[in-house]
Amino acid sequence: MMSTGLDWKRFRLMTFDCYGTLVNWEAGILGVLKPWAGNTGIMASDEEMLAAFGEAESAAEYAMPKSVYRDILRETMNAIAAKFGKVASASEQDALATSVGDWPVFADTVEGLRALQGWHKLMVVSNVDKASFSRTAPKLGVQLDGLVTAEEVGAYKPDKKMFERAMQAAKELGVKKEEILHVAQSLFHDIAPARALGLTTVWVDRHGGKAGGATPKPQGDATPHLRVGSLWELVEIERLERDGQAGG
């Protein structure tokens, strides 16, 4: 394995995107959209529905930055329905809006976070509201050292305000910017804006290099400092390099 060139002992805090990185949001989204499509006679592939979600959600977040995520999802459902020539009922909007806490974590999330917590403080920086996240938090299997939500910031990633608030929260923990490692699946929401602010980044490529899904294409430099295929791969890389650095 080639060296990543990262000084792992420098990073006192790992900040994480949650939905898409730790939580399998695409499975959760399709868990709502596929039955809805079947009930309304919409013939669309999973990829088409995820693409419609990604477009509608990012547009709603841009247009309604101070709205809580549940309302973003209601508007997202409206836009998805309109794209397919339908009208979403209030119950259909609510089904998506209230589903966040039901979305499953990835198989490597709990063990991965527990291993990483042996080396770093952990913080989530997420486009979510606190009520929705409160249902997700127990599934992560760790006690976080910090949480930054779109609800408290009044903005949604890729807005840099989210990362500026995260850096302020890190400072309150006694952690400097250069001691933060940001870990995320979305090049659009996370890697590009984090890099623009000078943060070191890890891309968890949950799609194995394939384009598409519920995430729009990134704008600006979205080249991560490290690319991994899973959280557990990140753990193994850090463990090996820490052992090597200790041995050296």
N, C-alpha and C positions, 0 to 999 in steps of 0.2 A: 504493500500500500504506500502510495506517495504521501509525503508529509503535507498537511494542510497549511503549515506555516503559521498556525494560530498559537498564541501563548495562552493556553487554557487557564493557567493560574491567574491571569490578569482579569478574567471575567468573573466578577463577584455577583453579577445579576444576569439571569436569563429572562428576557421578556418574550412572551408568546402571543401570537394570534391564537384564538381559541377555535372558532368554527371554520373547519377546513383543515386545521393543523392538528388539533387535539380531538376534535369532535367531527365525526363523519357527516358533515352538513348536507352533502349531496344525497346520501342515503335518506336522511331525515326529510329533505325537500321532496324527493321522489315518493317518499312514504305518504305525502299529502297529495302531490300533483297527479300521480298515476291513477289512484282511485277516482279523483275528480275528473280526469280526462276520460276514463272509462265510463263514468256516469253521464257525461255530457256529450259522448259520441265524438270526442276529439281523437283523431288518428295522428299521433306524434310520437317520435322516438324519445327515449330517455335523454339523449343528447340535445334534441330540439327543445325539450322542456327545460333542461338545465340552462341552455343558452338563453332562453326567454327569461328565465329567472334572473340570470346574471345581468342582463341588459336592464330589466325593469327595476331590480333592487338598487343598482348603482345610480340609476336615474332618480329614483325616489330619495335616496340618501343625499344626492347633490341638491335636489330641489327642496328637501325638508330637513335640513341639518339639525334642527332643534327638536324634531319629533322623536319620540321614543321608538325603539326598534319594532315593537308590536304594531305600531301605526305604519311604520315603513313597510312591514310585511303585508298589512292590509292593502296598502296602495300597490304594492308589488303584485298581489293577487289580482287586483282590478286590471292592472296593465297586462298581465299574462292572459287573462280571460279575453280582453279586448283584442290582443294579438291573434287569438284563435277564433275571433268572431263571436265571443260569448260575453255574458254579463255575470260577474261574480256576485252571489248573494251574500248577505251579511254573515251567514253561518259558514260559507266557504271562505270568506276573508278571515274569519276568526279561527278557522281550522289551521290555516297557515300561521297566523299571528301567535297562536298559543302552542305551537308545536315544538318550539325551540328546546324546551326542557326535556322533550322526548327523544331528541336526536341522539344517536349512540356515539360513544367515544370509540376511537380506533383501538384495535386489539393491543397495540404497544403503548398506549397513552399512560396508563396507571404505572406500570413497571418502569417505563421510561422516565416519567416525572420523578418517581421515587429515587431512581438512580441519580438523576441530575441534581436533585435536591441535596445529595450528599456532597456536592461540590459548589453549588450556587444558591443564592436566593432566587425565588421564582415569582414572576409577576405576569398577569394576563392583561393584554391591551386589546380590547375587543369592541367591535361595532355592535353593541348589544345594550339592553337596559338591565338594571340591577335585578328586577323581578324575574326576568327570563334567566339570567345567569345564576340566580339563586337555586334554580332547579338543576342546573348543569354542575355546579360546584361539587356536590357530593360524589359525582361520578368520576372526578379527576383523581381521587384517592390521595390527595396531598392537601396540606394547609398552605395556601398561598401567602407570600409576604407582601403582595400588593395587587391591586386591581384598578384598572383605568377603563371606564366605559364611555361610549358615545353619549350616553344620557348625561353624565356629569360634565363632559367637555362641551356639548352642544355642537358637535361636528362628527363626521364619519370619515374613517380612513378611505381613500388615501390623503385626506386633509392632514397636513403636517401638525395641526394643533393637537392631534391625538398623541403623536410622538413627543411633542414638546411637553405635554402634560406628563407623559411617562417619564421623561428625563427629570422633570421636577419631582415626581414621586420617588424616583431613584435617589435624587439628591437628599430627600428627606430621610432616606435609609442610609445616607452616608456614602452613596455610590456615585462615582463620576461617569460622564458619558463614555469615556474610553474603557470603562469597566463593565459596559453593557453589551450583551450579545443578543440580538433580536432574531427569533426563530419563527418562521412562518411558511405557509403553503402558497400564499397569494403574492405573485410578483406585482400585480396591480395594486392591491390594497396595502401591502407591507414592504416588500423588498425595495421597490423603487423609491418611495418616500423616505424610508429609513436610511437608505444609502445617501439620498440627497441631503440629509441632516448629519451625515458623517458617522452613522452607526455601523458597527460590524454586523453582518447578517448571515444567517443560515437559511437556505431554501429547502424545505421539506417537500420534495417533489412527489406528492401522493399519486400523480398520474403517470409516473414512470416515463416522463419526457413527452407524453402525448398532449397536444393542445386541446382546448375545449373545456367542457364542464361549466360550472356556475360562476366562473371568474372571468371578467373582461381582460382584454389584452393590456399589458402595462404601458405606461407612458414614461419616457425618460430612461435613465440607466437602471436596469433591473438585474444587473449581474451580481449574483450573491458572492460572498467571500468563500462560502462552502455550500455544496449541494449534496443532499442525502436523500435516500428513498424512503426513510422512515425515521421515527424518533429513536427507535432502538439502534439503528445504524449510527446515529449521532452519538449515542451513549458509548457504543463500541469503539468508535473513532477516538472519542475523548479519552476513554480508559486506556487504550493502547498508546496514545501520544503522551498522556500523563506518565504512564509507566516508563516510556522511553526517555522523557525529559528528566524524570527522577533518576533513571539509571545513568543518564549522561552527566 
